[in-house]
Amino acid sequence: MQIILSNKSKEPIYEQITNQIKSSILAGDMDEGKALPSIRQLAKDLQISVITTKRAYEELEKAGFIYSIVGKGSFVAEQNLDVIRERKIKALEDQLSAVIANSRELGLTLDDLQQLLTTLYEE
């Protein structure tokens, strides 16, 4: 599992970790039941606080992406296909919102944006 952190991001480190693990699970890169690195090991690998990795794992568990067993570790939870689809759509909506905001900053019209999207989609 590779996690890349950015100090320049406005997103807190625990959210960067959470979002990257969610993306890996939703993309099917991490199978159900796969063990995640321990909280301490991930903190050591990323050279960050154990508290930060613990918060990321707690957020993932609350969202149903992972489950933890005391003394055993954290594992990828079984994912319902309908739930996965909804989560992917939500992630796409979030990304498109950012694209729209950037487009407005650049002064692009809706037609310009649709043309760009069509071109990229057909590639």
matplotlib code that plots the C-alpha trace (Angstrom):
import matplotlib.pyplot as plt

x = [0.0, 1.5, 0.4, 1.7, 1.4, 1.6, 2.6, 1.3, -2.2, -4.9, -6.3, -5.2, -2.8, -5.3, -7.8, -5.1, -4.5, -8.2, -8.9, -6.1, -7.0, -10.7, -9.7, -7.6, -10.5, -13.0, -10.7, -10.4, -6.7, -7.3, -9.3, -11.8, -10.0, -6.6, -4.7, -3.6, -0.3, -0.5, -1.2, 2.4, 3.9, 2.1, 3.1, 6.7, 6.6, 5.1, 7.1, 4.1, 2.4, 0.6, -2.3, -2.7, -2.8, -5.1, -7.5, -7.4, -8.1, -11.0, -12.5, -12.2, -13.8, -16.7, -17.3, -17.4, -14.2, -12.3, -12.8, -10.4, -9.9, -8.1, -4.7, -5.0, -5.1, -7.2, -8.6, -10.5, -14.2, -16.6, -18.1, -21.6, -21.5, -24.4, -22.7, -19.4, -21.1, -22.7, -19.4, -17.7, -20.4, -20.0, -16.3, -16.8, -19.2, -16.6, -14.0, -16.3, -17.2, -13.5, -13.2, -16.2, -14.7, -11.4, -13.2, -15.0, -11.8, -10.3, -13.5, -14.4, -18.0, -20.2, -19.9, -16.1, -16.1, -18.5, -16.3, -13.2, -15.0, -16.3, -12.8, -11.2, -14.0, -13.5, -9.8]
y = [0.0, 3.3, 6.5, 9.9, 12.8, 16.4, 19.2, 21.7, 20.3, 22.2, 18.7, 17.4, 14.5, 12.1, 12.9, 12.4, 9.0, 8.2, 9.3, 7.4, 4.2, 4.7, 5.1, 2.0, 0.0, 1.4, 0.8, -2.9, -2.6, -3.9, -7.1, -7.8, -9.1, -7.8, -6.6, -3.0, -2.0, -1.5, 2.0, 2.2, 0.8, 3.2, 6.1, 5.0, 4.5, 7.9, 9.5, 11.0, 10.8, 7.6, 9.8, 10.9, 7.3, 6.3, 9.0, 8.0, 4.4, 5.5, 7.5, 4.6, 2.3, 4.7, 4.9, 1.1, 0.7, -1.3, -3.2, -3.7, -6.7, -6.0, -7.6, -8.6, -5.4, -3.6, -5.2, -4.2, -4.7, -6.4, -3.9, -3.9, -3.3, -0.7, 1.1, 1.1, 2.5, 5.3, 6.1, 6.3, 8.6, 10.8, 10.9, 11.8, 14.6, 16.0, 16.0, 17.6, 20.3, 21.1, 21.1, 23.5, 25.8, 25.9, 26.4, 29.4, 30.9, 30.6, 32.1, 29.0, 28.7, 25.6, 25.0, 25.2, 22.7, 20.3, 20.4, 19.6, 16.8, 15.3, 15.4, 13.8, 11.2, 10.1, 9.6]
z = [0.0, -1.1, 0.5, -0.7, 1.6, 0.6, 3.0, 0.5, 0.6, 2.5, 3.4, 6.8, 6.8, 8.3, 5.5, 2.9, 4.3, 4.6, 1.1, -0.5, 1.3, 0.4, -3.3, -3.2, -1.7, -4.2, -7.1, -6.1, -5.4, -1.8, -1.5, 1.3, 4.4, 3.4, 6.4, 6.6, 8.1, 11.9, 13.1, 14.4, 11.3, 9.0, 11.2, 11.1, 7.3, 6.7, 9.5, 11.1, 14.5, 15.6, 16.6, 13.0, 11.6, 14.4, 13.5, 9.8, 10.7, 13.0, 10.1, 7.7, 10.3, 10.9, 7.1, 6.9, 4.8, 7.3, 10.6, 13.5, 15.7, 19.0, 19.0, 15.4, 13.4, 10.8, 7.7, 4.5, 5.1, 2.7, 0.3, -1.0, -4.8, -4.6, -1.8, -3.7, -6.8, -4.7, -3.1, -6.5, -7.8, -4.7, -5.2, -8.9, -7.9, -5.5, -8.2, -10.7, -8.2, -8.0, -11.8, -12.1, -9.5, -11.4, -14.7, -13.3, -12.0, -15.5, -17.0, -19.0, -20.0, -19.6, -23.3, -23.1, -20.2, -21.9, -25.0, -23.0, -21.1, -24.4, -25.9, -22.9, -22.6, -26.2, -25.9]

ax = plt.figure().add_subplot(projection="3d")
ax.plot(x, y, z, "-o")
ax.set_aspect("equal")
plt.show()
